[in-house]
Amino acid sequence: MSCPCIMKKRVMKLLEGKVAVITGAARGIGKAIALKFASEGADIAFTDLVIDENGKATEKRLPLLA
């Protein structure tokens, strides 16, 4: 007799438990890297020359990917 319950397998993300420090992450390539690393489970610390609305937008988006 088979069990009707479905067991979910937890898949560890590639960078889970790691911290990434990314410079230039408010826009462009740095932002793309920060978002990708976050989607792979990394905690992100980032900076840029100027943290303007682009930097604030990146900051708001990062937790959504965790």
N, C-alpha and C positions, 0 to 999 in steps of 0.2 A: 504494500500500500504506500503510495507516495504522499509526501507532506504537501498540503496546499499552500503553505507559507513560502514566501519568496525571500531568500537571504541575499542581502545586498553586500557585495564585496567592496570594501573600502580601498580605493586606489590612492596610493601616496603620490603627491605631486612631486615633480623633479626637484624643486627648490624649497620644499616644506621644511621649516625649522631653520632656514638660513636668513641672513640679513644682507641686503644689497644696498650699497651706497652709490647713488647715481648722480653725476653732475650733469647739468644742462637738461634736466628732465621736465622743464616747463613746456617745452614744445619740441617738435621735430623728432629726430632719431632718439634723443635721450628720453623723450616721453614714450615713444613706442617701446623702448627697452624696458622702462619702468613698468608699463602696463603688462607687457609679456611676462616679466619676472613675477609680478604680483599674481597673474593668472596661474603661474606655476607654483604658487604658495609662499614666495619670499615676502618677508617684511621689508618695506622700502623706506629708506631715508634719502631724500633728494634735495638738491639745491640748484640754483641757476643764478645768473648775474642779477636778474631782477625777478622777484616773485610778484608778478602782476596777475591779471585775471586768468591768464593761461596757466600759471602755476597753481592758482587756487582751484581751477577746474581739474587739473591733474590730481591734486590733493583729494578732492571730493570723489574722484572716480576710482582711485586705488582700492579703498575698502570694499567696493562693490565686486571686485574681482577675486577677493580672498575666499 
